[in-house]
Amino acid sequence: MRRMNLFRAKNGTAAAEMALVAPLLIILMFGSVELGNYFMSEHVVVKAVRDGARYAGRLGFTNFGCTSASTGQTPGGPVVDNTRNLVRTGQITGGSARLTGWTDPESINVTYDCVESASDPSNPTYSGIYEGSSYVPVVKVEIVTSGDHRLKYNSLFNNLGFAGNALYLRAQSQSAVMGL
C-alpha cells in the first residue's frame, strides 16, 4: 500500500472550509432578516403615530380647551380612545393590531399643548382658522417610552428561544388642531 501524505492531500478541503464559514454566513443571513423586520416594525409604528396625530388634529376645537398656555393636557370627548384605536389598528373602532402583540392601548399617549400665538395674548398674530385665538392647540401622539406599557419589539425568532427584553419601539408626532 502506498502511504498518503496528509499535508498534500486535497480531498475534503472545500468541505472543511465550508464547515468553518457556514456558521458566519447563517448568522449574517438571519441577522439581516431580523434587522429588516425591526426596521419594518419601526416604520409601521411611526406611520401609525403620524396617522393618529393627523386624525386628532382634524377634530373639532371643542375637544381642546385652550384658555391659557399649557402643556400635556388630555383632550375631551372620545378623542383619546378613538386616536389610540386608530394608531393601534388603523381603524377608529374595532380592527386588528397593526403589529403582532400590540394589544395595549395604554402604550399610546394622546395629549395636547396650548401654544401662545403671540408674546402679548391680548394681541394675537394668527390668521385664517386661528384668527382671533390667543392660544392654539397642538395635539401630540406618542408611544410610551417608560414603565409597564412600553411597546416591545417582537422578534421573528421569539419562538426559537431568542427572545430579548431590550428592544422597544417608539415614535411621536404632533399636529396643529385644525377643527375641520
SVG drawing of the C-alpha trace seen along z (x, -y; Angstrom):
<svg xmlns="http://www.w3.org/2000/svg" viewBox="-67 -93 71 95">
<polyline fill="none" stroke="black" stroke-width="0.4" points="0.0,0.0 1.0,-3.4 1.3,-5.8 -0.6,-9.1 0.9,-12.4 -1.8,-14.2 -0.2,-17.6 -0.5,-17.4 -4.0,-15.8 -6.6,-18.0 -9.6,-15.8 -12.2,-17.4 -10.7,-20.9 -13.8,-22.5 -15.9,-20.8 -13.6,-21.8 -13.7,-25.5 -17.5,-25.4 -17.8,-24.0 -15.8,-26.9 -17.6,-29.6 -21.2,-28.3 -22.0,-29.5 -20.9,-33.0 -23.0,-33.0 -26.0,-31.8 -25.6,-34.4 -25.3,-37.1 -28.3,-35.9 -30.7,-35.6 -29.3,-38.8 -30.1,-40.8 -33.6,-39.3 -34.1,-40.2 -32.8,-43.7 -35.1,-44.2 -38.1,-43.1 -37.1,-45.5 -37.0,-48.5 -40.3,-47.4 -41.9,-47.3 -40.4,-50.7 -41.8,-52.1 -45.3,-50.7 -45.2,-52.4 -44.0,-55.8 -46.7,-55.7 -49.4,-54.8 -48.5,-57.6 -48.4,-60.1 -51.9,-58.9 -53.1,-59.3 -51.8,-62.9 -53.4,-63.8 -56.7,-62.3 -56.8,-64.1 -55.6,-67.3 -58.7,-67.4 -61.2,-67.0 -63.2,-70.0 -61.8,-72.7 -64.4,-71.9 -62.3,-68.8 -59.3,-71.0 -60.0,-73.8 -57.2,-76.4 -57.7,-79.3 -54.1,-79.7 -50.7,-78.5 -50.2,-74.9 -48.7,-71.6 -49.7,-67.9 -53.4,-68.3 -55.8,-65.4 -58.3,-66.0 -62.0,-65.8 -64.7,-63.6 -63.8,-60.3 -60.5,-61.7 -58.1,-59.7 -59.9,-56.3 -60.5,-56.8 -57.0,-58.0 -55.5,-55.1 -57.5,-52.6 -56.7,-54.3 -53.0,-54.2 -53.0,-50.5 -55.4,-49.1 -55.8,-51.7 -59.5,-52.0 -61.4,-54.2 -63.4,-51.2 -62.6,-47.5 -59.9,-46.2 -56.8,-44.0 -53.4,-45.2 -51.0,-46.5 -48.2,-44.6 -48.3,-41.2 -48.7,-41.7 -49.7,-45.3 -52.8,-44.9 -52.2,-47.5 -54.0,-50.8 -52.2,-52.4 -48.9,-52.2 -50.1,-55.3 -50.3,-58.8 -52.6,-61.4 -52.1,-64.9 -52.2,-68.5 -50.4,-71.7 -51.9,-75.2 -49.4,-77.4 -49.5,-81.1 -50.0,-82.9 -48.0,-86.0 -45.9,-87.3 -48.9,-89.5 -52.0,-87.3 -54.3,-90.3 -52.8,-90.9 -52.9,-87.6 -50.9,-87.4 -52.5,-84.3 -54.8,-84.4 -57.1,-82.0 -58.8,-79.5 -56.8,-80.7 -57.7,-84.4 -58.7,-85.9 -57.4,-83.0 -54.9,-83.7 -53.9,-80.1 -53.7,-77.4 -54.0,-73.7 -51.3,-71.3 -52.0,-67.6 -49.2,-65.2 -49.4,-61.4 -46.5,-59.3 -45.6,-55.7 -45.0,-55.4 -41.2,-55.3 -41.1,-54.2 -43.0,-52.0 -45.0,-48.8 -46.9,-50.0 -43.9,-50.3 -44.3,-48.7 -41.9,-45.7 -40.4,-44.7 -41.4,-41.1 -38.5,-39.3 -39.0,-36.8 -37.1,-34.3 -39.1,-34.6 -40.5,-31.0 -37.0,-29.6 -35.9,-30.9 -34.1,-34.1 -36.4,-36.5 -34.8,-39.6 -36.2,-42.3 -34.0,-45.1 -35.7,-46.4 -38.7,-48.7 -40.4,-50.6 -41.1,-54.3 -42.4,-57.2 -44.0,-60.5 -45.8,-63.0 -47.7,-66.3 -50.2,-68.3 -51.9,-71.6 -55.6,-71.2 -57.5,-72.4 -61.0,-71.7 -62.2,-70.6"/>
</svg>
